[in-house]
């Protein structure tokens, strides 16, 4: 996992496994490319802006 994963909307903590993981639903080919590092940067990265709702309220 790259550093960008830590700020991604799809990077979540799994309490059963006690670790963070990508929760993006990938098909078999996408998953293979993801775990083998064939992506130069994650095409599914979406910045997790937890203050986005607050900004709309201001």
mmCIF file of the N, C-alpha and C atoms, coordinates in Angstrom:
data_MODEL
# 
_entry.id   MODEL 
# 
loop_
_atom_site.group_PDB 
_atom_site.id 
_atom_site.type_symbol 
_atom_site.label_atom_id 
_atom_site.label_alt_id 
_atom_site.label_comp_id 
_atom_site.label_asym_id 
_atom_site.label_entity_id 
_atom_site.label_seq_id 
_atom_site.pdbx_PDB_ins_code 
_atom_site.Cartn_x 
_atom_site.Cartn_y 
_atom_site.Cartn_z 
_atom_site.occupancy 
_atom_site.B_iso_or_equiv 
_atom_site.pdbx_formal_charge 
_atom_site.auth_seq_id 
_atom_site.auth_comp_id 
_atom_site.auth_asym_id 
_atom_site.auth_atom_id 
_atom_site.pdbx_PDB_model_num 
ATOM 1   N N  . UNK A 1 1  ? 0.832   -1.176  0.000   1.00 0.00 ? 1  UNK A N  1 
ATOM 2   C CA . UNK A 1 1  ? 0.000   0.000   0.000   1.00 0.00 ? 1  UNK A CA 1 
ATOM 3   C C  . UNK A 1 1  ? 0.880   1.243   0.000   1.00 0.00 ? 1  UNK A C  1 
ATOM 4   N N  . UNK A 1 2  ? 0.487   2.185   -0.816  1.00 0.00 ? 2  UNK A N  1 
ATOM 5   C CA . UNK A 1 2  ? 1.220   3.446   -0.866  1.00 0.00 ? 2  UNK A CA 1 
ATOM 6   C C  . UNK A 1 2  ? 0.764   4.388   0.235   1.00 0.00 ? 2  UNK A C  1 
ATOM 7   N N  . UNK A 1 3  ? 1.471   5.492   0.331   1.00 0.00 ? 3  UNK A N  1 
ATOM 8   C CA . UNK A 1 3  ? 1.108   6.480   1.339   1.00 0.00 ? 3  UNK A CA 1 
ATOM 9   C C  . UNK A 1 3  ? -0.251  7.089   1.060   1.00 0.00 ? 3  UNK A C  1 
ATOM 10  N N  . UNK A 1 4  ? -0.652  7.127   -0.214  1.00 0.00 ? 4  UNK A N  1 
ATOM 11  C CA . UNK A 1 4  ? -1.942  7.713   -0.533  1.00 0.00 ? 4  UNK A CA 1 
ATOM 12  C C  . UNK A 1 4  ? -3.095  6.897   0.041   1.00 0.00 ? 4  UNK A C  1 
ATOM 13  N N  . UNK A 1 5  ? -2.883  5.634   0.328   1.00 0.00 ? 5  UNK A N  1 
ATOM 14  C CA . UNK A 1 5  ? -3.936  4.791   0.901   1.00 0.00 ? 5  UNK A CA 1 
ATOM 15  C C  . UNK A 1 5  ? -4.414  5.324   2.254   1.00 0.00 ? 5  UNK A C  1 
ATOM 16  N N  . UNK A 1 6  ? -3.513  5.886   3.028   1.00 0.00 ? 6  UNK A N  1 
ATOM 17  C CA . UNK A 1 6  ? -3.866  6.379   4.352   1.00 0.00 ? 6  UNK A CA 1 
ATOM 18  C C  . UNK A 1 6  ? -4.884  7.510   4.297   1.00 0.00 ? 6  UNK A C  1 
ATOM 19  N N  . UNK A 1 7  ? -4.951  8.226   3.181   1.00 0.00 ? 7  UNK A N  1 
ATOM 20  C CA . UNK A 1 7  ? -5.884  9.338   3.019   1.00 0.00 ? 7  UNK A CA 1 
ATOM 21  C C  . UNK A 1 7  ? -7.064  8.994   2.120   1.00 0.00 ? 7  UNK A C  1 
ATOM 22  N N  . UNK A 1 8  ? -7.199  7.740   1.770   1.00 0.00 ? 8  UNK A N  1 
ATOM 23  C CA . UNK A 1 8  ? -8.221  7.323   0.813   1.00 0.00 ? 8  UNK A CA 1 
ATOM 24  C C  . UNK A 1 8  ? -9.546  6.993   1.497   1.00 0.00 ? 8  UNK A C  1 
ATOM 25  N N  . UNK A 1 9  ? -10.626 7.304   0.820   1.00 0.00 ? 9  UNK A N  1 
ATOM 26  C CA . UNK A 1 9  ? -11.970 7.020   1.310   1.00 0.00 ? 9  UNK A CA 1 
ATOM 27  C C  . UNK A 1 9  ? -12.203 5.512   1.468   1.00 0.00 ? 9  UNK A C  1 
ATOM 28  N N  . UNK A 1 10 ? -11.541 4.710   0.647   1.00 0.00 ? 10 UNK A N  1 
ATOM 29  C CA . UNK A 1 10 ? -11.756 3.263   0.642   1.00 0.00 ? 10 UNK A CA 1 
ATOM 30  C C  . UNK A 1 10 ? -10.825 2.490   1.576   1.00 0.00 ? 10 UNK A C  1 
ATOM 31  N N  . UNK A 1 11 ? -10.007 3.186   2.344   1.00 0.00 ? 11 UNK A N  1 
ATOM 32  C CA . UNK A 1 11 ? -9.063  2.540   3.250   1.00 0.00 ? 11 UNK A CA 1 
ATOM 33  C C  . UNK A 1 11 ? -9.693  2.540   4.636   1.00 0.00 ? 11 UNK A C  1 
ATOM 34  N N  . UNK A 1 12 ? -10.072 1.365   5.121   1.00 0.00 ? 12 UNK A N  1 
ATOM 35  C CA . UNK A 1 12 ? -10.835 1.280   6.364   1.00 0.00 ? 12 UNK A CA 1 
ATOM 36  C C  . UNK A 1 12 ? -10.256 0.213   7.282   1.00 0.00 ? 12 UNK A C  1 
ATOM 37  N N  . UNK A 1 13 ? -10.564 0.337   8.569   1.00 0.00 ? 13 UNK A N  1 
ATOM 38  C CA . UNK A 1 13 ? -10.058 -0.597  9.571   1.00 0.00 ? 13 UNK A CA 1 
ATOM 39  C C  . UNK A 1 13 ? -11.006 -1.789  9.702   1.00 0.00 ? 13 UNK A C  1 
ATOM 40  N N  . UNK A 1 14 ? -10.459 -2.986  9.597   1.00 0.00 ? 14 UNK A N  1 
ATOM 41  C CA . UNK A 1 14 ? -11.220 -4.219  9.777   1.00 0.00 ? 14 UNK A CA 1 
ATOM 42  C C  . UNK A 1 14 ? -10.966 -4.711  11.191  1.00 0.00 ? 14 UNK A C  1 
ATOM 43  N N  . UNK A 1 15 ? -11.996 -4.671  12.025  1.00 0.00 ? 15 UNK A N  1 
ATOM 44  C CA . UNK A 1 15 ? -11.832 -5.042  13.437  1.00 0.00 ? 15 UNK A CA 1 
ATOM 45  C C  . UNK A 1 15 ? -11.533 -6.519  13.620  1.00 0.00 ? 15 UNK A C  1 
ATOM 46  N N  . UNK A 1 16 ? -12.082 -7.376  12.771  1.00 0.00 ? 16 UNK A N  1 
ATOM 47  C CA . UNK A 1 16 ? -11.818 -8.816  12.898  1.00 0.00 ? 16 UNK A CA 1 
ATOM 48  C C  . UNK A 1 16 ? -10.366 -9.145  12.579  1.00 0.00 ? 16 UNK A C  1 
ATOM 49  N N  . UNK A 1 17 ? -9.833  -8.563  11.514  1.00 0.00 ? 17 UNK A N  1 
ATOM 50  C CA . UNK A 1 17 ? -8.445  -8.822  11.122  1.00 0.00 ? 17 UNK A CA 1 
ATOM 51  C C  . UNK A 1 17 ? -7.467  -7.914  11.873  1.00 0.00 ? 17 UNK A C  1 
ATOM 52  N N  . UNK A 1 18 ? -8.015  -6.881  12.545  1.00 0.00 ? 18 UNK A N  1 
ATOM 53  C CA . UNK A 1 18 ? -7.214  -5.903  13.281  1.00 0.00 ? 18 UNK A CA 1 
ATOM 54  C C  . UNK A 1 18 ? -6.146  -5.248  12.402  1.00 0.00 ? 18 UNK A C  1 
ATOM 55  N N  . UNK A 1 19 ? -6.565  -4.827  11.196  1.00 0.00 ? 19 UNK A N  1 
ATOM 56  C CA . UNK A 1 19 ? -5.658  -4.139  10.285  1.00 0.00 ? 19 UNK A CA 1 
ATOM 57  C C  . UNK A 1 19 ? -6.464  -3.292  9.311   1.00 0.00 ? 19 UNK A C  1 
ATOM 58  N N  . UNK A 1 20 ? -5.775  -2.346  8.699   1.00 0.00 ? 20 UNK A N  1 
ATOM 59  C CA . UNK A 1 20 ? -6.416  -1.519  7.680   1.00 0.00 ? 20 UNK A CA 1 
ATOM 60  C C  . UNK A 1 20 ? -6.365  -2.244  6.347   1.00 0.00 ? 20 UNK A C  1 
ATOM 61  N N  . UNK A 1 21 ? -7.408  -2.034  5.539   1.00 0.00 ? 21 UNK A N  1 
ATOM 62  C CA . UNK A 1 21 ? -7.451  -2.663  4.226   1.00 0.00 ? 21 UNK A CA 1 
ATOM 63  C C  . UNK A 1 21 ? -8.257  -1.813  3.267   1.00 0.00 ? 21 UNK A C  1 
ATOM 64  N N  . UNK A 1 22 ? -8.036  -2.040  1.992   1.00 0.00 ? 22 UNK A N  1 
ATOM 65  C CA . UNK A 1 22 ? -8.791  -1.351  0.951   1.00 0.00 ? 22 UNK A CA 1 
ATOM 66  C C  . UNK A 1 22 ? -10.138 -2.051  0.803   1.00 0.00 ? 22 UNK A C  1 
ATOM 67  N N  . UNK A 1 23 ? -11.212 -1.286  0.926   1.00 0.00 ? 23 UNK A N  1 
ATOM 68  C CA . UNK A 1 23 ? -12.547 -1.889  0.836   1.00 0.00 ? 23 UNK A CA 1 
ATOM 69  C C  . UNK A 1 23 ? -13.176 -1.668  -0.541  1.00 0.00 ? 23 UNK A C  1 
ATOM 70  N N  . UNK A 1 24 ? -12.381 -1.201  -1.500  1.00 0.00 ? 24 UNK A N  1 
ATOM 71  C CA . UNK A 1 24 ? -12.874 -0.991  -2.864  1.00 0.00 ? 24 UNK A CA 1 
ATOM 72  C C  . UNK A 1 24 ? -13.168 -2.352  -3.475  1.00 0.00 ? 24 UNK A C  1 
ATOM 73  N N  . UNK A 1 25 ? -14.304 -2.475  -4.104  1.00 0.00 ? 25 UNK A N  1 
ATOM 74  C CA . UNK A 1 25 ? -14.692 -3.728  -4.746  1.00 0.00 ? 25 UNK A CA 1 
ATOM 75  C C  . UNK A 1 25 ? -13.984 -3.848  -6.097  1.00 0.00 ? 25 UNK A C  1 
ATOM 76  N N  . UNK A 1 26 ? -13.003 -4.749  -6.165  1.00 0.00 ? 26 UNK A N  1 
ATOM 77  C CA . UNK A 1 26 ? -12.217 -4.935  -7.382  1.00 0.00 ? 26 UNK A CA 1 
ATOM 78  C C  . UNK A 1 26 ? -12.546 -6.277  -8.017  1.00 0.00 ? 26 UNK A C  1 
ATOM 79  N N  . UNK A 1 27 ? -12.493 -6.327  -9.355  1.00 0.00 ? 27 UNK A N  1 
ATOM 80  C CA . UNK A 1 27 ? -12.653 -7.631  -9.997  1.00 0.00 ? 27 UNK A CA 1 
ATOM 81  C C  . UNK A 1 27 ? -11.309 -8.366  -9.937  1.00 0.00 ? 27 UNK A C  1 
ATOM 82  N N  . UNK A 1 28 ? -11.262 -9.572  -10.421 1.00 0.00 ? 28 UNK A N  1 
ATOM 83  C CA . UNK A 1 28 ? -10.065 -10.413 -10.273 1.00 0.00 ? 28 UNK A CA 1 
ATOM 84  C C  . UNK A 1 28 ? -8.830  -9.798  -10.928 1.00 0.00 ? 28 UNK A C  1 
ATOM 85  N N  . UNK A 1 29 ? -8.976  -9.255  -12.129 1.00 0.00 ? 29 UNK A N  1 
ATOM 86  C CA . UNK A 1 29 ? -7.830  -8.657  -12.827 1.00 0.00 ? 29 UNK A CA 1 
ATOM 87  C C  . UNK A 1 29 ? -7.347  -7.392  -12.124 1.00 0.00 ? 29 UNK A C  1 
ATOM 88  N N  . UNK A 1 30 ? -8.287  -6.555  -11.701 1.00 0.00 ? 30 UNK A N  1 
ATOM 89  C CA . UNK A 1 30 ? -7.918  -5.334  -10.997 1.00 0.00 ? 30 UNK A CA 1 
ATOM 90  C C  . UNK A 1 30 ? -7.208  -5.655  -9.682  1.00 0.00 ? 30 UNK A C  1 
ATOM 91  N N  . UNK A 1 31 ? -7.717  -6.647  -8.975  1.00 0.00 ? 31 UNK A N  1 
ATOM 92  C CA . UNK A 1 31 ? -7.101  -7.042  -7.709  1.00 0.00 ? 31 UNK A CA 1 
ATOM 93  C C  . UNK A 1 31 ? -5.674  -7.542  -7.926  1.00 0.00 ? 31 UNK A C  1 
ATOM 94  N N  . UNK A 1 32 ? -5.464  -8.326  -8.964  1.00 0.00 ? 32 UNK A N  1 
ATOM 95  C CA . UNK A 1 32 ? -4.130  -8.824  -9.283  1.00 0.00 ? 32 UNK A CA 1 
ATOM 96  C C  . UNK A 1 32 ? -3.167  -7.667  -9.541  1.00 0.00 ? 32 UNK A C  1 
ATOM 97  N N  . UNK A 1 33 ? -3.596  -6.710  -10.358 1.00 0.00 ? 33 UNK A N  1 
ATOM 98  C CA . UNK A 1 33 ? -2.745  -5.548  -10.648 1.00 0.00 ? 33 UNK A CA 1 
ATOM 99  C C  . UNK A 1 33 ? -2.484  -4.732  -9.394  1.00 0.00 ? 33 UNK A C  1 
ATOM 100 N N  . UNK A 1 34 ? -3.480  -4.645  -8.527  1.00 0.00 ? 34 UNK A N  1 
ATOM 101 C CA . UNK A 1 34 ? -3.343  -3.868  -7.301  1.00 0.00 ? 34 UNK A CA 1 
ATOM 102 C C  . UNK A 1 34 ? -2.325  -4.490  -6.355  1.00 0.00 ? 34 UNK A C  1 
ATOM 103 N N  . UNK A 1 35 ? -2.416  -5.799  -6.110  1.00 0.00 ? 35 UNK A N  1 
ATOM 104 C CA . UNK A 1 35 ? -1.507  -6.428  -5.145  1.00 0.00 ? 35 UNK A CA 1 
ATOM 105 C C  . UNK A 1 35 ? -0.104  -6.659  -5.701  1.00 0.00 ? 35 UNK A C  1 
ATOM 106 N N  . UNK A 1 36 ? 0.039   -6.720  -7.027  1.00 0.00 ? 36 UNK A N  1 
ATOM 107 C CA . UNK A 1 36 ? 1.369   -6.901  -7.598  1.00 0.00 ? 36 UNK A CA 1 
ATOM 108 C C  . UNK A 1 36 ? 2.067   -5.578  -7.844  1.00 0.00 ? 36 UNK A C  1 
ATOM 109 N N  . UNK A 1 37 ? 1.371   -4.468  -7.590  1.00 0.00 ? 37 UNK A N  1 
ATOM 110 C CA . UNK A 1 37 ? 1.979   -3.155  -7.741  1.00 0.00 ? 37 UNK A CA 1 
ATOM 111 C C  . UNK A 1 37 ? 2.097   -2.695  -9.182  1.00 0.00 ? 37 UNK A C  1 
ATOM 112 N N  . UNK A 1 38 ? 1.266   -3.212  -10.068 1.00 0.00 ? 38 UNK A N  1 
ATOM 113 C CA . UNK A 1 38 ? 1.341   -2.824  -11.481 1.00 0.00 ? 38 UNK A CA 1 
ATOM 114 C C  . UNK A 1 38 ? 0.737   -1.448  -11.739 1.00 0.00 ? 38 UNK A C  1 
ATOM 115 N N  . UNK A 1 39 ? -0.029  -0.915  -10.791 1.00 0.00 ? 39 UNK A N  1 
ATOM 116 C CA . UNK A 1 39 ? -0.554  0.444   -10.927 1.00 0.00 ? 39 UNK A CA 1 
ATOM 117 C C  . UNK A 1 39 ? 0.535   1.408   -10.485 1.00 0.00 ? 39 UNK A C  1 
ATOM 118 N N  . UNK A 1 40 ? 0.818   2.428   -11.296 1.00 0.00 ? 40 UNK A N  1 
ATOM 119 C CA . UNK A 1 40 ? 1.795   3.431   -10.859 1.00 0.00 ? 40 UNK A CA 1 
ATOM 120 C C  . UNK A 1 40 ? 1.199   4.293   -9.746  1.00 0.00 ? 40 UNK A C  1 
ATOM 121 N N  . UNK A 1 41 ? -0.087  4.532   -9.823  1.00 0.00 ? 41 UNK A N  1 
ATOM 122 C CA . UNK A 1 41 ? -0.827  5.174   -8.738  1.00 0.00 ? 41 UNK A CA 1 
ATOM 123 C C  . UNK A 1 41 ? -2.229  4.574   -8.771  1.00 0.00 ? 41 UNK A C  1 
ATOM 124 N N  . UNK A 1 42 ? -2.865  4.550   -7.646  1.00 0.00 ? 42 UNK A N  1 
ATOM 125 C CA . UNK A 1 42 ? -4.166  3.892   -7.558  1.00 0.00 ? 42 UNK A CA 1 
ATOM 126 C C  . UNK A 1 42 ? -5.218  4.669   -8.351  1.00 0.00 ? 42 UNK A C  1 
ATOM 127 N N  . UNK A 1 43 ? -5.866  4.030   -9.321  1.00 0.00 ? 43 UNK A N  1 
ATOM 128 C CA . UNK A 1 43 ? -6.892  4.720   -10.111 1.00 0.00 ? 43 UNK A CA 1 
ATOM 129 C C  . UNK A 1 43 ? -8.196  4.926   -9.343  1.00 0.00 ? 43 UNK A C  1 
ATOM 130 N N  . UNK A 1 44 ? -8.314  4.324   -8.177  1.00 0.00 ? 44 UNK A N  1 
ATOM 131 C CA . UNK A 1 44 ? -9.548  4.410   -7.399  1.00 0.00 ? 44 UNK A CA 1 
ATOM 132 C C  . UNK A 1 44 ? -9.423  5.348   -6.209  1.00 0.00 ? 44 UNK A C  1 
ATOM 133 N N  . UNK A 1 45 ? -8.261  5.987   -6.074  1.00 0.00 ? 45 UNK A N  1 
ATOM 134 C CA . UNK A 1 45 ? -8.035  6.877   -4.945  1.00 0.00 ? 45 UNK A CA 1 
ATOM 135 C C  . UNK A 1 45 ? -9.066  7.993   -4.940  1.00 0.00 ? 45 UNK A C  1 
ATOM 136 N N  . UNK A 1 46 ? -9.680  8.178   -3.796  1.00 0.00 ? 46 UNK A N  1 
ATOM 137 C CA . UNK A 1 46 ? -10.623 9.276   -3.593  1.00 0.00 ? 46 UNK A CA 1 
ATOM 138 C C  . UNK A 1 46 ? -10.324 9.844   -2.212  1.00 0.00 ? 46 UNK A C  1 
ATOM 139 N N  . UNK A 1 47 ? -9.965  11.124  -2.181  1.00 0.00 ? 47 UNK A N  1 
ATOM 140 C CA . UNK A 1 47 ? -9.568  11.748  -0.934  1.00 0.00 ? 47 UNK A CA 1 
ATOM 141 C C  . UNK A 1 47 ? -10.714 11.724  0.065   1.00 0.00 ? 47 UNK A C  1 
ATOM 142 N N  . UNK A 1 48 ? -10.444 11.228  1.254   1.00 0.00 ? 48 UNK A N  1 
ATOM 143 C CA . UNK A 1 48 ? -11.440 11.146  2.318   1.00 0.00 ? 48 UNK A CA 1 
ATOM 144 C C  . UNK A 1 48 ? -11.442 12.464  3.073   1.00 0.00 ? 48 UNK A C  1 
ATOM 145 N N  . UNK A 1 49 ? -12.317 13.356  2.663   1.00 0.00 ? 49 UNK A N  1 
ATOM 146 C CA . UNK A 1 49 ? -12.405 14.668  3.285   1.00 0.00 ? 49 UNK A CA 1 
ATOM 147 C C  . UNK A 1 49 ? -13.532 14.648  4.300   1.00 0.00 ? 49 UNK A C  1 
ATOM 148 N N  . UNK A 1 50 ? -13.208 14.350  5.543   1.00 0.00 ? 50 UNK A N  1 
ATOM 149 C CA . UNK A 1 50 ? -14.233 14.224  6.574   1.00 0.00 ? 50 UNK A CA 1 
ATOM 150 C C  . UNK A 1 50 ? -14.870 15.560  6.925   1.00 0.00 ? 50 UNK A C  1 
ATOM 151 N N  . UNK A 1 51 ? -14.269 16.669  6.482   1.00 0.00 ? 51 UNK A N  1 
ATOM 152 C CA . UNK A 1 51 ? -14.827 17.989  6.760   1.00 0.00 ? 51 UNK A CA 1 
ATOM 153 C C  . UNK A 1 51 ? -15.680 18.521  5.605   1.00 0.00 ? 51 UNK A C  1 
ATOM 154 N N  . UNK A 1 52 ? -15.887 17.717  4.580   1.00 0.00 ? 52 UNK A N  1 
ATOM 155 C CA . UNK A 1 52 ? -16.638 18.152  3.399   1.00 0.00 ? 52 UNK A CA 1 
ATOM 156 C C  . UNK A 1 52 ? -18.065 18.581  3.772   1.00 0.00 ? 52 UNK A C  1 
ATOM 157 N N  . UNK A 1 53 ? -18.726 17.836  4.630   1.00 0.00 ? 53 UNK A N  1 
ATOM 158 C CA . UNK A 1 53 ? -20.091 18.159  5.045   1.00 0.00 ? 53 UNK A CA 1 
ATOM 159 C C  . UNK A 1 53 ? -20.099 19.457  5.852   1.00 0.00 ? 53 UNK A C  1 
ATOM 160 N N  . UNK A 1 54 ? -19.111 19.623  6.712   1.00 0.00 ? 54 UNK A N  1 
ATOM 161 C CA . UNK A 1 54 ? -19.034 20.834  7.527   1.00 0.00 ? 54 UNK A CA 1 
ATOM 162 C C  . UNK A 1 54 ? -18.854 22.058  6.653   1.00 0.00 ? 54 UNK A C  1 
ATOM 163 N N  . UNK A 1 55 ? -18.034 21.945  5.607   1.00 0.00 ? 55 UNK A N  1 
ATOM 164 C CA . UNK A 1 55 ? -17.815 23.072  4.714   1.00 0.00 ? 55 UNK A CA 1 
ATOM 165 C C  . UNK A 1 55 ? -19.101 23.509  4.032   1.00 0.00 ? 55 UNK A C  1 
ATOM 166 N N  . UNK A 1 56 ? -19.984 22.579  3.715   1.00 0.00 ? 56 UNK A N  1 
ATOM 167 C CA . UNK A 1 56 ? -21.262 22.910  3.091   1.00 0.00 ? 56 UNK A CA 1 
ATOM 168 C C  . UNK A 1 56 ? -22.190 23.616  4.070   1.00 0.00 ? 56 UNK A C  1 
ATOM 169 N N  . UNK A 1 57 ? -22.035 23.346  5.356   1.00 0.00 ? 57 UNK A N  1 
ATOM 170 C CA . UNK A 1 57 ? -22.916 23.936  6.349   1.00 0.00 ? 57 UNK A CA 1 
ATOM 171 C C  . UNK A 1 57 ? -22.518 25.373  6.701   1.00 0.00 ? 57 UNK A C  1 
ATOM 172 N N  . UNK A 1 58 ? -21.282 25.722  6.414   1.00 0.00 ? 58 UNK A N  1 
ATOM 173 C CA . UNK A 1 58 ? -20.791 27.066  6.775   1.00 0.00 ? 58 UNK A CA 1 
ATOM 174 C C  . UNK A 1 58 ? -21.280 28.097  5.784   1.00 0.00 ? 58 UNK A C  1 
# 
